[in-house]
Amino acid sequence: MVQSQLVQLVNWFFIILRWMILARILMSWIPNSRNNAVAQFIYEGTEPILAPFRKLMPKGAMPLDFSPIIAIIALHLINGVVVTMIRTYL
């Protein structure tokens, strides 16, 4: 019982993170979209996740920022690992 609730909580956490990154991608296409509280919350919540991936990307070689895509893939993999660990050890 506790195991399934914990798995569900972890899954929801990672789903919310992925949706926040997708929202940030969409907001990057809209000028002046960072001027409200919701946008600032999304930027501040996703920047610690995206910054390490941005550092791994070569500078100037690509005109597009692929760090959100890589972060979403990494979050999906980490989600799977955490859920597997919960199911195995609890």
Chimera marker file (.cmm) of the C-alpha trace (Angstrom):
<marker_set name="trace">
<marker id="1" x="0.000" y="0.000" z="0.000" r="1" g="1" b="0" radius="0.5"/>
<marker id="2" x="2.684" y="2.483" z="1.030" r="1" g="1" b="0" radius="0.5"/>
<marker id="3" x="4.853" y="1.303" z="-1.839" r="1" g="1" b="0" radius="0.5"/>
<marker id="4" x="2.207" y="2.051" z="-4.479" r="1" g="1" b="0" radius="0.5"/>
<marker id="5" x="1.480" y="5.467" z="-2.949" r="1" g="1" b="0" radius="0.5"/>
<marker id="6" x="5.182" y="6.323" z="-2.940" r="1" g="1" b="0" radius="0.5"/>
<marker id="7" x="5.530" y="5.183" z="-6.557" r="1" g="1" b="0" radius="0.5"/>
<marker id="8" x="2.546" y="7.313" z="-7.500" r="1" g="1" b="0" radius="0.5"/>
<marker id="9" x="4.012" y="10.331" z="-5.681" r="1" g="1" b="0" radius="0.5"/>
<marker id="10" x="7.371" y="9.919" z="-7.437" r="1" g="1" b="0" radius="0.5"/>
<marker id="11" x="5.662" y="9.531" z="-10.813" r="1" g="1" b="0" radius="0.5"/>
<marker id="12" x="3.621" y="12.704" z="-10.274" r="1" g="1" b="0" radius="0.5"/>
<marker id="13" x="6.747" y="14.616" z="-9.233" r="1" g="1" b="0" radius="0.5"/>
<marker id="14" x="8.529" y="13.706" z="-12.466" r="1" g="1" b="0" radius="0.5"/>
<marker id="15" x="5.429" y="14.357" z="-14.577" r="1" g="1" b="0" radius="0.5"/>
<marker id="16" x="5.136" y="17.864" z="-13.130" r="1" g="1" b="0" radius="0.5"/>
<marker id="17" x="8.830" y="18.527" z="-13.805" r="1" g="1" b="0" radius="0.5"/>
<marker id="18" x="8.471" y="17.422" z="-17.430" r="1" g="1" b="0" radius="0.5"/>
<marker id="19" x="5.391" y="19.627" z="-17.914" r="1" g="1" b="0" radius="0.5"/>
<marker id="20" x="7.245" y="22.580" z="-16.390" r="1" g="1" b="0" radius="0.5"/>
<marker id="21" x="10.092" y="22.083" z="-18.874" r="1" g="1" b="0" radius="0.5"/>
<marker id="22" x="7.613" y="21.883" z="-21.747" r="1" g="1" b="0" radius="0.5"/>
<marker id="23" x="5.941" y="25.081" z="-20.512" r="1" g="1" b="0" radius="0.5"/>
<marker id="24" x="9.342" y="26.758" z="-20.412" r="1" g="1" b="0" radius="0.5"/>
<marker id="25" x="10.015" y="25.709" z="-24.001" r="1" g="1" b="0" radius="0.5"/>
<marker id="26" x="6.714" y="27.223" z="-25.122" r="1" g="1" b="0" radius="0.5"/>
<marker id="27" x="7.295" y="30.398" z="-23.107" r="1" g="1" b="0" radius="0.5"/>
<marker id="28" x="10.689" y="30.870" z="-24.742" r="1" g="1" b="0" radius="0.5"/>
<marker id="29" x="8.877" y="31.490" z="-28.035" r="1" g="1" b="0" radius="0.5"/>
<marker id="30" x="6.760" y="34.293" z="-26.544" r="1" g="1" b="0" radius="0.5"/>
<marker id="31" x="8.458" y="37.665" z="-26.049" r="1" g="1" b="0" radius="0.5"/>
<marker id="32" x="8.300" y="39.128" z="-22.530" r="1" g="1" b="0" radius="0.5"/>
<marker id="33" x="6.797" y="35.944" z="-21.120" r="1" g="1" b="0" radius="0.5"/>
<marker id="34" x="8.999" y="36.020" z="-18.013" r="1" g="1" b="0" radius="0.5"/>
<marker id="35" x="7.255" y="39.061" z="-16.565" r="1" g="1" b="0" radius="0.5"/>
<marker id="36" x="4.677" y="37.255" z="-14.429" r="1" g="1" b="0" radius="0.5"/>
<marker id="37" x="4.854" y="35.179" z="-11.264" r="1" g="1" b="0" radius="0.5"/>
<marker id="38" x="3.912" y="31.855" z="-12.889" r="1" g="1" b="0" radius="0.5"/>
<marker id="39" x="6.614" y="32.216" z="-15.537" r="1" g="1" b="0" radius="0.5"/>
<marker id="40" x="9.215" y="33.125" z="-12.928" r="1" g="1" b="0" radius="0.5"/>
<marker id="41" x="8.205" y="30.075" z="-10.878" r="1" g="1" b="0" radius="0.5"/>
<marker id="42" x="8.632" y="27.844" z="-13.939" r="1" g="1" b="0" radius="0.5"/>
<marker id="43" x="11.998" y="29.369" z="-14.856" r="1" g="1" b="0" radius="0.5"/>
<marker id="44" x="13.308" y="29.146" z="-11.292" r="1" g="1" b="0" radius="0.5"/>
<marker id="45" x="12.042" y="25.577" z="-10.908" r="1" g="1" b="0" radius="0.5"/>
<marker id="46" x="13.529" y="24.294" z="-14.148" r="1" g="1" b="0" radius="0.5"/>
<marker id="47" x="16.823" y="26.170" z="-14.314" r="1" g="1" b="0" radius="0.5"/>
<marker id="48" x="18.614" y="23.895" z="-11.781" r="1" g="1" b="0" radius="0.5"/>
<marker id="49" x="17.629" y="20.941" z="-13.971" r="1" g="1" b="0" radius="0.5"/>
<marker id="50" x="18.513" y="22.507" z="-17.328" r="1" g="1" b="0" radius="0.5"/>
<marker id="51" x="21.760" y="24.275" z="-16.363" r="1" g="1" b="0" radius="0.5"/>
<marker id="52" x="23.921" y="21.115" z="-16.081" r="1" g="1" b="0" radius="0.5"/>
<marker id="53" x="22.717" y="19.899" z="-19.483" r="1" g="1" b="0" radius="0.5"/>
<marker id="54" x="23.362" y="23.313" z="-21.015" r="1" g="1" b="0" radius="0.5"/>
<marker id="55" x="26.954" y="23.132" z="-19.764" r="1" g="1" b="0" radius="0.5"/>
<marker id="56" x="27.410" y="19.797" z="-21.553" r="1" g="1" b="0" radius="0.5"/>
<marker id="57" x="26.277" y="21.204" z="-24.896" r="1" g="1" b="0" radius="0.5"/>
<marker id="58" x="28.947" y="22.669" z="-27.204" r="1" g="1" b="0" radius="0.5"/>
<marker id="59" x="28.808" y="26.455" z="-27.365" r="1" g="1" b="0" radius="0.5"/>
<marker id="60" x="27.998" y="28.085" z="-30.680" r="1" g="1" b="0" radius="0.5"/>
<marker id="61" x="27.842" y="24.849" z="-32.629" r="1" g="1" b="0" radius="0.5"/>
<marker id="62" x="24.051" y="24.597" z="-32.450" r="1" g="1" b="0" radius="0.5"/>
<marker id="63" x="21.680" y="27.534" z="-32.810" r="1" g="1" b="0" radius="0.5"/>
<marker id="64" x="18.964" y="25.715" z="-30.817" r="1" g="1" b="0" radius="0.5"/>
<marker id="65" x="19.020" y="24.806" z="-27.149" r="1" g="1" b="0" radius="0.5"/>
<marker id="66" x="18.569" y="21.038" z="-26.942" r="1" g="1" b="0" radius="0.5"/>
<marker id="67" x="19.072" y="20.904" z="-23.170" r="1" g="1" b="0" radius="0.5"/>
<marker id="68" x="15.312" y="20.681" z="-22.427" r="1" g="1" b="0" radius="0.5"/>
<marker id="69" x="14.970" y="17.613" z="-24.652" r="1" g="1" b="0" radius="0.5"/>
<marker id="70" x="17.968" y="15.942" z="-23.038" r="1" g="1" b="0" radius="0.5"/>
<marker id="71" x="16.655" y="16.882" z="-19.576" r="1" g="1" b="0" radius="0.5"/>
<marker id="72" x="13.229" y="15.361" z="-20.306" r="1" g="1" b="0" radius="0.5"/>
<marker id="73" x="14.862" y="12.124" z="-21.479" r="1" g="1" b="0" radius="0.5"/>
<marker id="74" x="17.106" y="12.073" z="-18.397" r="1" g="1" b="0" radius="0.5"/>
<marker id="75" x="14.148" y="12.741" z="-16.079" r="1" g="1" b="0" radius="0.5"/>
<marker id="76" x="12.247" y="9.876" z="-17.698" r="1" g="1" b="0" radius="0.5"/>
<marker id="77" x="15.197" y="7.517" z="-17.134" r="1" g="1" b="0" radius="0.5"/>
<marker id="78" x="15.719" y="8.694" z="-13.547" r="1" g="1" b="0" radius="0.5"/>
<marker id="79" x="12.005" y="8.259" z="-12.881" r="1" g="1" b="0" radius="0.5"/>
<marker id="80" x="12.209" y="4.655" z="-14.050" r="1" g="1" b="0" radius="0.5"/>
<marker id="81" x="15.258" y="3.950" z="-11.904" r="1" g="1" b="0" radius="0.5"/>
<marker id="82" x="13.705" y="5.475" z="-8.777" r="1" g="1" b="0" radius="0.5"/>
<marker id="83" x="10.428" y="3.584" z="-9.253" r="1" g="1" b="0" radius="0.5"/>
<marker id="84" x="12.324" y="0.325" z="-9.809" r="1" g="1" b="0" radius="0.5"/>
<marker id="85" x="14.339" y="0.925" z="-6.632" r="1" g="1" b="0" radius="0.5"/>
<marker id="86" x="11.187" y="1.624" z="-4.636" r="1" g="1" b="0" radius="0.5"/>
<marker id="87" x="9.501" y="-1.530" z="-5.922" r="1" g="1" b="0" radius="0.5"/>
<marker id="88" x="12.609" y="-3.613" z="-5.301" r="1" g="1" b="0" radius="0.5"/>
<marker id="89" x="13.613" y="-2.419" z="-1.855" r="1" g="1" b="0" radius="0.5"/>
<marker id="90" x="10.270" y="-1.529" z="-0.225" r="1" g="1" b="0" radius="0.5"/>
<link id1="1" id2="2" r="1" g="1" b="0" radius="0.2"/>
<link id1="2" id2="3" r="1" g="1" b="0" radius="0.2"/>
<link id1="3" id2="4" r="1" g="1" b="0" radius="0.2"/>
<link id1="4" id2="5" r="1" g="1" b="0" radius="0.2"/>
<link id1="5" id2="6" r="1" g="1" b="0" radius="0.2"/>
<link id1="6" id2="7" r="1" g="1" b="0" radius="0.2"/>
<link id1="7" id2="8" r="1" g="1" b="0" radius="0.2"/>
<link id1="8" id2="9" r="1" g="1" b="0" radius="0.2"/>
<link id1="9" id2="10" r="1" g="1" b="0" radius="0.2"/>
<link id1="10" id2="11" r="1" g="1" b="0" radius="0.2"/>
<link id1="11" id2="12" r="1" g="1" b="0" radius="0.2"/>
<link id1="12" id2="13" r="1" g="1" b="0" radius="0.2"/>
<link id1="13" id2="14" r="1" g="1" b="0" radius="0.2"/>
<link id1="14" id2="15" r="1" g="1" b="0" radius="0.2"/>
<link id1="15" id2="16" r="1" g="1" b="0" radius="0.2"/>
<link id1="16" id2="17" r="1" g="1" b="0" radius="0.2"/>
<link id1="17" id2="18" r="1" g="1" b="0" radius="0.2"/>
<link id1="18" id2="19" r="1" g="1" b="0" radius="0.2"/>
<link id1="19" id2="20" r="1" g="1" b="0" radius="0.2"/>
<link id1="20" id2="21" r="1" g="1" b="0" radius="0.2"/>
<link id1="21" id2="22" r="1" g="1" b="0" radius="0.2"/>
<link id1="22" id2="23" r="1" g="1" b="0" radius="0.2"/>
<link id1="23" id2="24" r="1" g="1" b="0" radius="0.2"/>
<link id1="24" id2="25" r="1" g="1" b="0" radius="0.2"/>
<link id1="25" id2="26" r="1" g="1" b="0" radius="0.2"/>
<link id1="26" id2="27" r="1" g="1" b="0" radius="0.2"/>
<link id1="27" id2="28" r="1" g="1" b="0" radius="0.2"/>
<link id1="28" id2="29" r="1" g="1" b="0" radius="0.2"/>
<link id1="29" id2="30" r="1" g="1" b="0" radius="0.2"/>
<link id1="30" id2="31" r="1" g="1" b="0" radius="0.2"/>
<link id1="31" id2="32" r="1" g="1" b="0" radius="0.2"/>
<link id1="32" id2="33" r="1" g="1" b="0" radius="0.2"/>
<link id1="33" id2="34" r="1" g="1" b="0" radius="0.2"/>
<link id1="34" id2="35" r="1" g="1" b="0" radius="0.2"/>
<link id1="35" id2="36" r="1" g="1" b="0" radius="0.2"/>
<link id1="36" id2="37" r="1" g="1" b="0" radius="0.2"/>
<link id1="37" id2="38" r="1" g="1" b="0" radius="0.2"/>
<link id1="38" id2="39" r="1" g="1" b="0" radius="0.2"/>
<link id1="39" id2="40" r="1" g="1" b="0" radius="0.2"/>
<link id1="40" id2="41" r="1" g="1" b="0" radius="0.2"/>
<link id1="41" id2="42" r="1" g="1" b="0" radius="0.2"/>
<link id1="42" id2="43" r="1" g="1" b="0" radius="0.2"/>
<link id1="43" id2="44" r="1" g="1" b="0" radius="0.2"/>
<link id1="44" id2="45" r="1" g="1" b="0" radius="0.2"/>
<link id1="45" id2="46" r="1" g="1" b="0" radius="0.2"/>
<link id1="46" id2="47" r="1" g="1" b="0" radius="0.2"/>
<link id1="47" id2="48" r="1" g="1" b="0" radius="0.2"/>
<link id1="48" id2="49" r="1" g="1" b="0" radius="0.2"/>
<link id1="49" id2="50" r="1" g="1" b="0" radius="0.2"/>
<link id1="50" id2="51" r="1" g="1" b="0" radius="0.2"/>
<link id1="51" id2="52" r="1" g="1" b="0" radius="0.2"/>
<link id1="52" id2="53" r="1" g="1" b="0" radius="0.2"/>
<link id1="53" id2="54" r="1" g="1" b="0" radius="0.2"/>
<link id1="54" id2="55" r="1" g="1" b="0" radius="0.2"/>
<link id1="55" id2="56" r="1" g="1" b="0" radius="0.2"/>
<link id1="56" id2="57" r="1" g="1" b="0" radius="0.2"/>
<link id1="57" id2="58" r="1" g="1" b="0" radius="0.2"/>
<link id1="58" id2="59" r="1" g="1" b="0" radius="0.2"/>
<link id1="59" id2="60" r="1" g="1" b="0" radius="0.2"/>
<link id1="60" id2="61" r="1" g="1" b="0" radius="0.2"/>
<link id1="61" id2="62" r="1" g="1" b="0" radius="0.2"/>
<link id1="62" id2="63" r="1" g="1" b="0" radius="0.2"/>
<link id1="63" id2="64" r="1" g="1" b="0" radius="0.2"/>
<link id1="64" id2="65" r="1" g="1" b="0" radius="0.2"/>
<link id1="65" id2="66" r="1" g="1" b="0" radius="0.2"/>
<link id1="66" id2="67" r="1" g="1" b="0" radius="0.2"/>
<link id1="67" id2="68" r="1" g="1" b="0" radius="0.2"/>
<link id1="68" id2="69" r="1" g="1" b="0" radius="0.2"/>
<link id1="69" id2="70" r="1" g="1" b="0" radius="0.2"/>
<link id1="70" id2="71" r="1" g="1" b="0" radius="0.2"/>
<link id1="71" id2="72" r="1" g="1" b="0" radius="0.2"/>
<link id1="72" id2="73" r="1" g="1" b="0" radius="0.2"/>
<link id1="73" id2="74" r="1" g="1" b="0" radius="0.2"/>
<link id1="74" id2="75" r="1" g="1" b="0" radius="0.2"/>
<link id1="75" id2="76" r="1" g="1" b="0" radius="0.2"/>
<link id1="76" id2="77" r="1" g="1" b="0" radius="0.2"/>
<link id1="77" id2="78" r="1" g="1" b="0" radius="0.2"/>
<link id1="78" id2="79" r="1" g="1" b="0" radius="0.2"/>
<link id1="79" id2="80" r="1" g="1" b="0" radius="0.2"/>
<link id1="80" id2="81" r="1" g="1" b="0" radius="0.2"/>
<link id1="81" id2="82" r="1" g="1" b="0" radius="0.2"/>
<link id1="82" id2="83" r="1" g="1" b="0" radius="0.2"/>
<link id1="83" id2="84" r="1" g="1" b="0" radius="0.2"/>
<link id1="84" id2="85" r="1" g="1" b="0" radius="0.2"/>
<link id1="85" id2="86" r="1" g="1" b="0" radius="0.2"/>
<link id1="86" id2="87" r="1" g="1" b="0" radius="0.2"/>
<link id1="87" id2="88" r="1" g="1" b="0" radius="0.2"/>
<link id1="88" id2="89" r="1" g="1" b="0" radius="0.2"/>
<link id1="89" id2="90" r="1" g="1" b="0" radius="0.2"/>
</marker_set>
